[in-house]
Amino acid sequence: MSKALLAVVFYLVVLIADVVPSSAGTTGVINGRVTDASTGLPVSGIAVTVISNVDIESTETDANGFYSFVSLPPGDYFLLSPPNVSTIGYRESCPRVMARVSADQTTAADLLLVRPPPRMFWHCWSFKKAGPDGVLSVM
């Protein structure tokens, strides 16, 4: 082969390699669903946050309780529901969920919210004997 033909073939190989995108990605996805632990029903409108050593992102669950984080750099992430879930009558069943993100992979991480039992208040009263005026005093 002549040098000119080799140069054309080399040029075409470099041109094609530059135009064809690489199939290897550099980010991953975390998605999941937030549900009521006792009923299994979705919980909509809940903020979900992912935290890693390089990234913090938040999103909100949709009407079906689903959330998704796309284009996350690979690494370990903690998923948190907001501290104010108690304002709508829930608490987290697990304070933090860890998810590992790999390039070109989707990681599923579901969150359960539980309703705490009703608070019961116990009061301990101690009464003194009625005084001369007939009034009971509470200690």
trRosetta pair geometry for C-beta under 8 A, 3 or more apart (Angstrom, degrees):
i j d omega theta_ij theta_ji phi_ij phi_ji
1 5 4.9 -113 -175 80 99 126
1 6 5.5 113 123 -53 122 92
2 5 4.8 95 58 7 82 100
2 6 7.1 -147 96 -2 44 88
3 6 5.6 -55 -147 40 34 113
3 7 6.2 39 153 -23 66 105
4 7 5.7 -53 -150 34 31 113
4 8 6.6 31 152 -19 64 103
5 8 5.7 -52 -149 34 34 111
5 9 6.4 33 153 -17 66 105
6 9 5.7 -54 -145 39 32 110
6 10 6.2 33 156 -18 66 108
7 10 5.7 -54 -145 39 29 112
7 11 6.2 33 154 -21 63 108
8 11 5.6 -54 -146 37 30 113
8 12 6.4 29 155 -18 64 106
9 12 5.8 -55 -147 37 30 110
9 13 6.4 31 154 -20 64 105
10 13 5.8 -54 -147 35 31 111
10 14 6.4 28 155 -15 65 107
11 14 5.9 -56 -148 39 29 109
11 15 6.2 30 153 -20 64 110
12 15 5.6 -54 -142 38 31 113
12 16 6.2 28 159 -17 66 107
13 16 6.0 -55 -144 38 27 107
13 17 6.2 26 157 -18 63 110
14 17 5.8 -57 -144 39 28 111
14 18 6.3 27 156 -20 63 110
15 18 5.9 -60 -149 37 27 110
15 19 6.4 19 157 -15 64 112
16 19 5.9 -61 -143 40 31 107
16 20 6.0 20 165 -12 69 111
17 20 6.5 -54 -132 41 25 101
24 103 6.9 29 179 140 82 138
24 104 7.0 -97 -154 -34 50 137
25 28 7.8 130 108 -69 123 55
25 103 5.1 177 89 179 78 93
25 104 4.2 134 40 -66 115 88
26 73 7.3 -22 147 -123 86 70
26 74 7.7 -103 179 -13 54 100
26 103 5.6 -42 -131 -124 20 119
27 70 7.5 70 133 164 128 61
27 71 4.5 5 155 -147 162 46
27 72 5.8 133 -167 57 95 33
27 73 6.1 -59 -111 -84 79 37
27 74 7.4 -151 -126 -37 33 67
27 101 7.8 -25 -174 161 57 126
27 103 6.5 53 21 -125 12 69
28 72 5.6 -47 68 67 70 91
28 74 6.0 79 -3 -88 118 68
28 101 3.9 172 70 -175 129 92
28 102 5.3 100 -77 68 150 35
28 103 5.8 -119 -53 -98 94 18
28 104 6.7 -48 -94 24 79 19
28 105 4.9 -11 -131 60 120 71
28 106 6.9 -177 -176 -82 86 33
28 107 6.6 51 148 -8 126 100
29 68 6.6 -14 -171 -168 107 95
29 69 6.6 162 -157 85 57 59
29 70 5.1 -11 -109 -110 96 62
29 71 7.8 30 -84 -16 72 34
29 72 6.8 138 -96 19 25 102
29 101 7.5 154 39 -135 18 105
29 105 7.4 -145 36 104 75 43
29 106 4.4 -18 72 -113 112 77
29 107 6.9 178 92 24 56 67
30 50 6.1 127 55 -91 150 148
30 68 7.4 166 90 -153 51 48
30 69 4.6 10 55 50 92 108
30 72 6.3 14 -3 7 97 154
30 77 6.4 -95 -48 66 156 148
30 79 7.2 -162 157 -77 145 120
30 99 5.1 94 -123 119 127 155
30 101 6.1 -76 -50 -83 98 106
30 106 7.7 156 -91 -163 22 60
30 107 4.9 -25 -106 71 72 100
30 108 7.9 151 -158 -98 59 14
30 109 5.7 -11 -169 19 105 119
31 66 7.0 9 -179 -172 102 94
31 67 6.6 -172 -147 94 64 53
31 68 4.0 -6 -105 -108 105 81
31 69 7.1 -167 -72 25 59 59
31 106 6.4 -18 19 -169 105 108
31 107 7.7 143 23 77 57 52
31 108 6.4 -33 76 -110 70 60
31 109 7.7 146 80 34 23 73
32 66 7.4 -177 102 -143 29 61
32 67 6.3 -8 61 56 68 87
32 79 7.7 18 33 -144 145 168
32 108 5.5 116 -89 -170 85 63
32 109 4.4 -88 -48 76 146 51
32 110 4.4 -162 -171 -79 114 45
32 111 6.5 100 119 -7 134 77
33 42 6.3 -79 -174 -115 107 98
33 61 7.6 85 -149 -137 50 120
33 64 7.4 -59 -130 130 111 83
33 65 4.7 60 -167 115 86 104
33 66 5.2 -36 -97 -91 80 60
33 67 7.5 159 -96 15 30 73
33 110 5.1 -9 55 -123 73 97
33 111 7.7 -151 98 35 39 67
34 42 6.9 81 79 -160 63 69
34 43 4.8 -71 119 58 102 101
34 46 5.1 -94 101 59 165 142
34 48 6.7 -159 -52 -67 129 122
34 61 5.0 -92 30 -78 120 152
34 65 4.8 -138 60 -168 65 96
34 67 6.8 42 -16 -9 103 115
34 81 6.8 109 -125 -97 135 126
34 110 7.3 171 -81 -167 34 67
34 111 4.6 -13 -109 70 81 102
34 112 7.7 174 -155 -86 58 19
34 113 6.4 37 178 -16 98 109
35 39 7.9 -137 170 79 93 72
35 40 5.7 -8 172 -160 135 37
35 41 6.4 156 -156 79 86 28
35 42 5.6 -58 -101 -99 75 41
35 43 6.2 160 -122 -4 19 88
35 65 5.7 60 -74 176 65 163
35 110 7.0 -4 10 -178 103 114
35 111 7.7 157 23 85 59 55
35 112 6.1 -27 70 -113 79 65
35 113 7.3 -169 93 26 32 80
36 39 4.5 15 93 43 124 96
36 40 6.7 -43 70 14 78 14
36 41 4.9 10 28 55 117 81
36 42 7.8 -5 -2 53 82 3
36 43 5.8 119 -49 -55 77 104
36 90 7.6 -119 -115 -103 79 123
36 112 7.8 47 170 -160 11 72
36 113 6.0 -45 -107 72 49 89
36 114 7.8 107 -166 -104 60 34
36 115 7.3 11 -157 -27 103 98
37 40 8.0 21 -163 -66 16 47
37 93 5.3 105 -68 -60 147 139
37 112 4.2 70 -80 177 98 115
37 113 6.4 -151 -17 76 91 33
37 114 4.4 -24 33 -85 136 80
37 115 8.0 -155 48 5 94 66
38 114 6.8 93 -29 -137 93 73
38 115 6.4 -52 5 24 134 102
41 65 7.8 157 144 -44 52 141
42 61 7.3 -169 176 161 102 133
42 63 7.5 75 106 138 139 42
42 64 5.0 -151 -86 177 177 40
42 65 2.7 -141 -158 -19 100 122
42 66 7.5 -35 -140 -26 135 62
43 46 5.2 39 121 -24 107 131
43 61 6.5 68 96 77 68 159
43 65 5.3 75 42 -112 47 106
43 90 7.2 18 -127 -54 157 162
43 113 5.7 9 -17 29 163 135
44 61 5.4 -143 -135 107 42 102
44 62 6.3 -49 -132 124 99 29
44 63 4.9 2 -108 -125 147 32
44 64 7.2 62 -83 9 104 17
44 65 5.9 -95 -69 -69 60 56
45 60 6.1 -11 -145 -178 35 115
45 61 6.4 -47 13 64 19 87
46 60 6.8 155 75 -154 32 68
46 61 4.7 23 46 11 82 120
46 65 7.7 20 25 -136 115 71
46 81 5.8 -22 169 -147 121 110
46 82 7.0 -157 -171 15 75 99
46 85 6.6 26 -136 -105 112 105
46 113 7.4 -150 -107 -43 159 146
47 58 5.6 0 -173 -173 105 116
47 59 7.4 160 -149 86 61 28
47 60 5.4 -40 -94 -95 57 76
47 81 7.1 125 81 -160 61 59
47 82 4.5 56 64 -41 109 120
48 58 6.9 160 82 -152 41 65
48 59 5.8 -19 59 65 89 77
48 60 7.3 151 13 -106 77 23
48 61 6.5 81 -18 -49 113 86
48 67 4.7 91 34 141 142 177
48 79 6.2 -10 -176 -168 103 99
48 80 7.3 154 -160 78 55 44
48 81 5.9 -35 -103 -99 68 63
48 111 6.8 -176 -114 1 119 150
49 56 6.8 -2 -176 -170 106 85
49 57 7.0 170 -151 89 61 41
49 58 4.5 -26 -98 -96 81 86
49 79 7.2 150 79 -155 47 49
49 80 4.8 -20 62 62 98 95
49 81 7.9 156 18 -101 80 15
49 82 7.3 94 -11 -75 111 67
50 55 7.2 3 109 112 99 102
50 56 7.2 180 89 -144 56 41
50 57 5.3 1 52 56 96 88
50 58 7.8 -175 18 -79 62 41
50 69 5.4 -22 1 -58 145 169
50 72 7.0 -43 113 -112 154 142
50 77 4.5 -2 -170 -179 105 132
50 78 7.1 153 -153 75 53 43
50 79 5.6 -24 -96 -96 73 68
50 80 7.9 169 -84 18 27 75
50 99 7.5 -58 -128 50 115 120
51 55 7.5 -175 -147 94 33 59
51 56 5.1 8 -111 -108 75 84
51 77 6.5 138 63 -159 35 74
51 78 5.0 -20 59 57 94 95
51 80 6.8 19 -1 0 113 117
52 55 4.8 25 46 47 105 84
52 56 7.7 -157 30 -66 59 52
52 72 7.7 120 -10 -173 141 112
52 73 7.5 -143 78 69 156 96
52 75 4.9 90 -161 106 144 129
52 76 6.3 145 -126 83 98 50
52 77 4.7 -57 -64 -95 98 73
52 78 7.6 161 -76 13 50 69
53 75 7.0 -119 34 177 89 146
54 73 6.1 -35 88 62 134 141
54 75 6.7 122 27 8 111 169
55 72 6.5 174 97 -145 163 85
55 73 6.3 158 -29 30 138 104
55 75 7.8 141 22 57 111 136
55 77 7.7 -40 76 -104 106 109
57 69 5.7 123 93 -134 136 121
57 72 7.4 -122 17 -96 143 101
59 67 5.2 142 96 -160 117 106
59 68 7.0 -70 108 60 169 44
59 69 6.3 -161 -5 -76 133 77
60 67 7.1 -155 109 -107 17 108
61 64 8.0 -125 169 76 95 46
61 65 5.0 -13 180 -150 134 37
61 66 6.3 135 -153 60 80 25
61 67 4.9 -70 -92 -54 66 98
62 65 7.2 -49 64 20 63 15
62 66 5.2 -12 36 58 106 83
62 67 7.4 171 -5 -76 76 52
69 72 5.5 45 132 -47 110 123
72 75 7.8 -115 151 42 100 88
72 77 6.9 -29 -180 -54 148 146
72 101 4.9 -86 102 -144 120 167
73 101 7.2 103 98 98 35 135
74 101 5.3 -153 -127 106 43 85
74 102 5.5 34 -125 -127 110 32
74 103 5.3 -49 -57 -43 122 75
75 100 7.6 -122 129 -148 23 63
75 101 5.9 5 47 53 50 100
76 98 6.1 -9 -172 -168 102 107
76 99 7.5 155 -156 81 55 39
76 100 5.4 -30 -100 -102 69 72
76 101 7.7 -173 -84 17 20 76
77 98 7.0 150 80 -155 45 57
77 99 5.1 -22 65 64 97 88
77 100 7.6 168 19 -92 75 23
77 101 6.1 46 -8 -17 117 110
78 96 4.8 -25 -162 -166 113 116
78 97 7.1 133 -160 68 58 42
78 98 5.7 -35 -98 -96 63 67
78 99 8.0 152 -100 20 17 74
79 96 7.0 141 62 -162 52 60
79 97 4.5 -21 53 64 107 98
79 98 7.6 -171 9 -85 80 17
79 99 6.0 48 -28 -4 112 115
79 109 5.4 156 -14 131 155 141
79 111 6.5 -132 126 -69 127 119
80 95 7.7 -7 -123 165 86 63
80 96 6.1 -26 -84 -109 82 76
81 85 5.4 31 131 -49 119 138
81 92 5.5 165 43 -86 116 110
81 111 5.7 143 -48 165 116 153
81 113 6.7 -76 81 -82 177 107
82 85 5.8 140 72 -40 75 80
83 86 7.6 -24 158 7 57 102
84 87 4.8 -7 175 3 88 119
84 88 8.0 71 136 -4 78 87
85 88 6.2 -63 -167 43 52 97
85 90 4.5 -59 155 81 106 102
85 91 6.4 141 94 -106 112 29
85 92 6.6 103 50 -48 151 75
85 113 6.0 -132 177 -133 142 129
86 89 7.4 64 -166 -72 40 8
86 90 6.7 -119 -89 70 36 47
86 91 5.9 26 -85 -81 87 80
89 115 5.7 -3 150 -125 96 97
90 113 3.9 6 -172 169 139 120
90 114 6.6 127 -156 66 80 30
90 115 6.0 -64 -102 -84 60 57
91 113 7.0 152 71 -162 24 77
91 114 6.0 -31 65 67 76 81
91 115 7.9 114 17 -124 76 18
91 116 5.4 45 6 -45 123 105
92 95 5.4 116 91 -97 137 39
92 111 7.2 -55 -136 -173 96 107
92 112 7.7 103 -164 84 58 60
92 113 6.3 -56 -103 -111 43 67
92 114 7.6 39 146 21 13 84
93 111 8.0 160 36 -180 95 64
93 112 4.2 -9 18 92 137 106
93 113 6.7 -156 -19 -111 88 16
93 114 4.8 95 -77 -20 90 112
94 97 5.9 81 102 -67 125 84
94 111 7.7 -131 54 -140 96 73
94 112 7.1 70 8 49 92 94
97 109 5.4 145 129 -174 133 115
97 111 6.3 -134 -6 -93 145 85
99 107 4.8 132 -178 131 111 138
99 109 4.3 -75 -76 -58 131 143
100 107 6.4 176 71 -107 51 151
101 105 7.2 167 -166 74 52 99
101 107 5.8 -110 -94 0 58 136
102 105 4.1 31 72 26 96 137
102 107 7.5 117 16 -53 78 109
116 119 7.8 29 120 -56 118 77
125 138 6.0 -57 -156 -143 98 106
125 139 7.9 123 -174 52 54 68
126 138 7.2 114 68 -164 54 59
126 139 4.2 -39 82 55 107 112
127 136 5.2 -20 -157 -176 115 118
127 137 7.2 138 -156 75 61 46
127 138 6.3 -38 -99 -102 65 57
127 139 7.3 -162 -84 6 16 89
128 131 7.7 33 110 -50 118 81
128 136 6.9 159 63 -166 66 64
128 137 4.6 -1 39 61 118 97
128 138 7.9 -137 8 -71 84 14
128 139 6.4 102 -38 -41 93 104
129 136 8.0 -100 167 -123 15 73
130 133 7.9 -125 173 72 89 54
130 134 5.3 -1 175 -153 130 33
130 135 6.3 145 -147 64 85 22
130 136 5.3 -53 -88 -77 78 63
131 134 7.2 -59 71 4 63 19
131 135 5.8 -11 39 56 102 77
131 137 6.9 55 -28 -23 109 110
